[in-house]
Amino acid sequence: MQKRLEKVARASRVREAVRSELVRTIWVSRAWRLRAGELSNLGDGIILLTVEKVLDLLNGKDDVVGSIATRCETYEPTNPCRLIP
């Protein structure tokens, strides 16, 4: 029984370490995108763009801006937060 508990405890620590790293990675990505949104005057709508599109935008290619509205329209019906009062 002790060996099982040790195995479960080890798996739990690994799971939490992976989760923590994932949260850090997502946080850095979000901060980078929001800063890019400030620099391009697009605000938080830039979150819906892929990394490649954000880089294109930062390199001066403004044609990616039109895809933000389309992505918002696609995302909105599936947004789980819209149901929260």
Backbone torsions as a table, in degrees:
resi	resn	phi	psi	omega
1	MET	NA	-39.5	-179.5
2	GLN	-62.2	-41.0	179.4
3	LYS	-63.7	-38.8	177.1
4	ARG	-63.0	-44.0	179.8
5	LEU	-63.2	-40.8	177.8
6	GLU	-63.8	-40.4	179.1
7	LYS	-65.0	-43.1	178.8
8	VAL	-66.3	-40.6	179.3
9	ALA	-63.9	-42.0	178.2
10	ARG	-62.7	-45.3	178.6
11	ALA	-61.8	-38.1	179.4
12	SER	-65.4	-41.9	178.4
13	ARG	-64.1	-41.3	178.4
14	VAL	-63.5	-44.6	179.4
15	ARG	-58.7	-44.2	-179.5
16	GLU	-68.3	-35.8	177.4
17	ALA	-65.5	-43.0	178.1
18	VAL	-63.9	-43.7	179.4
19	ARG	-60.6	-44.0	-179.9
20	SER	-61.8	-43.1	179.2
21	GLU	-66.0	-38.2	178.2
22	LEU	-63.8	-43.5	178.9
23	VAL	-62.2	-42.7	177.8
24	ARG	-61.5	-43.0	-179.7
25	THR	-63.4	-44.6	179.4
26	ILE	-64.8	-39.4	-179.7
27	TRP	-62.6	-44.2	178.8
28	VAL	-63.6	-43.5	179.1
29	SER	-61.7	-43.1	179.4
30	ARG	-64.6	-44.3	179.4
31	ALA	-62.2	-41.1	179.1
32	TRP	-63.9	-44.2	-179.9
33	ARG	-65.6	-42.0	179.2
34	LEU	-64.4	-38.0	176.6
35	ARG	-65.4	-41.1	176.4
36	ALA	-62.2	-36.9	176.7
37	GLY	-64.0	-37.3	176.2
38	GLU	-66.7	-44.2	-177.8
39	LEU	-66.5	-30.8	-177.6
40	SER	-98.5	1.6	-178.3
41	ASN	61.0	29.8	178.2
42	LEU	-102.9	-12.4	179.7
43	GLY	68.2	-150.7	-174.6
44	ASP	-79.7	-2.2	174.4
45	GLY	-63.2	-20.9	-179.7
46	ILE	-67.1	-18.2	179.8
47	ILE	-58.3	-30.9	-176.8
48	LEU	-79.0	-6.9	-179.7
49	LEU	-87.7	152.2	174.9
50	THR	-73.1	164.1	179.1
51	VAL	-58.5	-41.9	-179.8
52	GLU	-60.7	-42.1	180.0
53	LYS	-67.6	-38.2	177.3
54	VAL	-63.3	-43.9	178.1
55	LEU	-62.9	-40.8	176.0
56	ASP	-59.7	-43.6	-179.9
57	LEU	-62.6	-44.3	179.2
58	LEU	-67.4	-22.6	176.5
59	ASN	-88.3	5.9	174.2
60	GLY	98.7	3.8	178.5
61	LYS	-87.3	101.3	-175.6
62	ASP	-81.6	-5.1	-177.0
63	ASP	-67.8	-14.8	179.5
64	VAL	-77.4	-16.2	-177.3
65	VAL	-62.4	-35.9	-179.4
66	GLY	-63.2	-25.6	-178.1
67	SER	-78.0	-13.7	-179.6
68	ILE	-65.5	-45.4	-179.7
69	ALA	-61.7	-42.3	178.5
70	THR	-63.2	-43.1	179.3
71	ARG	-65.4	-37.7	177.2
72	CYS	-63.1	-43.2	179.0
73	GLU	-63.3	-36.7	179.3
74	THR	-72.4	-38.4	-175.8
75	TYR	-75.8	-38.1	-171.5
76	GLU	-53.8	-47.1	-179.8
77	PRO	-63.0	-24.4	-178.7
78	THR	-99.6	2.1	-178.2
79	ASN	-71.3	112.3	-178.8
80	PRO	-68.5	-22.2	-178.3
81	CYS	-73.5	-19.2	-178.5
82	ARG	-69.5	-18.8	-179.6
83	LEU	-83.7	-13.7	-178.6
84	ILE	-82.6	125.5	-179.1
85	PRO	-70.7	NA	NA
